[in-house]
């Protein structure tokens, strides 16, 4: 009877320990996936959010650089040689093209992709207006050039800046979503670690209970104060 009881207890303990170990292994695998997700989110925040935001700042800087360079030329009475002006404008355009290409190489959500297309269209329109303004000035039509600069030129420039601001807003919104996902993954990892610690404690208690049970049956109190030894193996 006692032998049957001990065997049953051992089998129960073995099945319970096996289940707990499987749960711990499963928790470890889930934790690894969550950690990979955290690493991916932080990499994306840097590669696809932080760096592109810096790129937008540089694009804005070069757009303002073009605008101010052309404005100085128009207000200075063309003291600057037109060749130098075109060279400076081309320098800014080359930088902007390089920055746009760099931005396109990052991961873009649908809204970002649409906003980027609109931005490129506005930039192309503004570059065309710059050429038209220069053509007016080089042909002696100064008033027409100024009107174009202050009218359609200013409007297109403002639209371009608005597109850049829209991209910045989208970048911030997507970055916040990535941070939320990272926090969720971190919380999952914490919960799994707590679960694994709890299971480790349970395993320890089960082992102690099995040892204590084995000792009680191995050394039962007999008549006359004598004890009978039982081989539990």
C-alpha positions in Angstrom: 0.0 0.0 0.0 2.8 2.4 1.0 4.8 1.4 -2.1 1.8 2.2 -4.3 1.3 5.5 -2.6 5.0 6.5 -3.1 5.0 5.5 -6.7 1.8 7.5 -7.3 3.3 10.5 -5.6 6.5 10.2 -7.7 4.5 10.0 -10.9 2.4 13.0 -10.0 5.5 15.0 -9.1 7.2 13.9 -12.3 4.3 14.9 -14.5 3.9 18.2 -12.6 7.6 19.0 -13.0 7.5 18.1 -16.7 4.6 20.5 -17.2 6.4 23.2 -15.3 9.6 22.7 -17.2 7.7 22.9 -20.5 6.0 26.1 -19.4 9.4 27.6 -18.5 10.8 26.6 -21.9 7.8 28.1 -23.7 8.1 31.3 -21.6 11.8 31.5 -22.5 11.0 31.2 -26.2 8.3 33.9 -25.9 10.8 36.1 -24.0 13.3 35.8 -26.8 10.8 36.8 -29.4 9.8 39.8 -27.3 13.4 40.8 -26.9 13.9 40.6 -30.6 10.8 42.8 -31.0 12.3 45.3 -28.6 15.6 45.3 -30.4 13.8 45.7 -33.8 11.7 48.6 -32.4 14.7 50.5 -31.0 16.6 49.9 -34.3 13.6 51.2 -36.2 13.3 54.3 -34.0 17.0 55.1 -34.8 17.2 54.1 -38.4 13.7 54.9 -39.6 12.6 57.8 -37.3 15.6 59.6 -35.7 17.8 59.7 -38.8 15.0 60.7 -41.2 14.0 63.5 -38.8 17.5 64.8 -39.0 17.3 64.5 -42.8 14.1 66.6 -42.8 16.0 69.3 -40.8 18.8 69.4 -43.4 16.2 69.5 -46.3 14.5 72.5 -44.6 17.9 74.2 -44.1 18.8 73.8 -47.8 15.4 75.0 -48.9 15.7 78.1 -46.8 19.3 78.5 -48.1 18.0 78.5 -51.7 15.3 81.0 -50.9 17.6 83.4 -49.0 20.3 83.1 -51.7 17.9 84.1 -54.4 16.3 86.8 -52.3 19.7 88.4 -51.7 20.4 88.3 -55.4 17.1 90.0 -56.2 17.5 92.7 -53.5 21.2 93.4 -54.1 20.7 94.6 -57.6 22.4 91.6 -59.1 25.8 92.4 -57.6 26.4 88.6 -57.5 27.4 87.1 -60.9 24.5 85.0 -62.2 26.9 82.1 -62.7 27.8 82.1 -59.0 24.1 82.3 -58.1 23.3 79.3 -60.3 26.2 77.4 -58.8 25.0 78.0 -55.3 21.4 77.0 -56.1 22.6 73.9 -57.8 24.7 73.0 -54.8 21.6 73.2 -52.6 19.6 71.2 -55.1 22.2 68.5 -55.2 22.1 68.2 -51.4 18.3 68.1 -51.3 18.3 65.4 -53.9 20.8 63.4 -51.9 18.7 63.8 -48.7 15.5 62.8 -50.5 17.2 59.7 -51.8 18.4 58.9 -48.3 14.9 59.4 -46.8 13.4 57.1 -49.5 15.7 54.4 -48.3 14.1 54.2 -44.9 10.9 52.3 -44.0 8.0 54.5 -44.8 4.4 54.1 -43.8 1.7 54.8 -46.4 1.0 58.3 -45.2 4.7 59.1 -45.2 5.1 57.8 -48.8 2.2 60.0 -50.0 3.5 63.0 -48.2 7.0 62.4 -49.6 5.6 62.3 -53.2 3.8 65.6 -52.6 7.0 67.1 -51.2 9.0 66.1 -54.2 6.4 67.6 -56.5 6.5 70.9 -54.5 10.3 70.9 -54.7 10.3 70.4 -58.4 7.7 73.2 -58.8 9.8 75.6 -56.8 13.0 74.7 -58.7 11.2 75.4 -61.9 10.0 78.8 -60.5 13.6 79.6 -59.6 14.6 79.1 -63.2 11.8 81.2 -64.4 12.7 84.0 -62.0 16.3 83.9 -63.2 15.2 84.0 -66.8 13.2 87.1 -66.1 16.1 88.8 -64.5 18.7 87.8 -67.0 16.4 89.1 -69.8 15.9 92.4 -68.0 12.3 91.8 -66.8 13.0 92.6 -63.1 9.5 93.5 -62.0 8.1 90.3 -63.4 10.8 88.3 -61.7 10.1 90.0 -58.3 6.4 89.4 -58.7 7.0 85.7 -59.4 9.4 85.4 -56.5 7.0 87.1 -54.0 3.8 85.5 -55.4 3.9 82.0 -56.8 7.4 81.5 -55.5 6.5 82.3 -51.9 3.3 80.2 -52.0 5.1 77.2 -53.4 7.9 77.6 -50.9 5.4 77.7 -48.0 3.6 74.6 -49.3 7.0 72.8 -49.4 7.7 73.7 -45.8 4.2 72.5 -44.8 5.0 69.2 -46.5 8.2 68.9 -44.5 6.3 69.7 -41.3 3.8 67.1 -42.1 6.5 64.5 -42.6 8.0 65.5 -39.2 4.6 65.0 -37.5 4.2 61.6 -39.1 7.7 60.6 -38.0 6.8 61.6 -34.4 3.5 59.7 -34.4 5.1 56.5 -35.8 8.0 56.8 -33.3 5.5 57.0 -30.4 3.8 53.9 -31.7 7.1 52.1 -31.7 7.8 53.2 -28.2 4.4 51.8 -27.1 5.2 48.5 -28.7 8.5 48.4 -27.0 6.9 49.1 -23.6 4.4 46.3 -24.2 7.2 43.8 -25.1 9.1 44.9 -22.0 6.0 44.3 -19.8 5.6 40.9 -21.4 9.2 40.0 -20.6 8.8 41.1 -17.0 5.6 39.0 -16.6 7.3 35.9 -18.1 10.3 36.4 -15.8 8.0 36.6 -12.8 6.2 33.5 -14.0 9.5 31.6 -14.4 10.7 32.7 -10.9 7.3 31.5 -9.5 7.7 28.1 -11.3 11.2 27.8 -9.9 9.9 28.3 -6.4 7.1 25.7 -7.0 9.7 23.2 -8.3 11.7 23.7 -5.2 8.7 23.1 -3.0 7.7 20.0 -4.9 11.2 18.6 -4.5 11.1 19.3 -0.8 7.7 17.7 -0.4 8.8 14.6 -2.3 11.9 14.3 -0.1 9.9 14.8 3.1 7.2 12.2 2.0 9.9 9.7 1.1 11.6 10.2 4.5 8.3 9.7 6.4 7.5 6.4 4.6 11.1 5.3 4.7 11.2 5.7 8.5 7.7 4.9 9.8 7.3 4.4 13.6 6.9 0.7 14.4 5.6 -1.1 17.6 7.9 -1.0 20.6 9.7 2.0 19.3 11.4 0.1 16.5 11.5 1.4 13.0 11.3 -0.7 9.8 13.3 0.4 6.8 11.7 0.4 3.4 13.6 0.6 0.1 11.7 3.3 -1.9 13.7 2.7 -5.1 
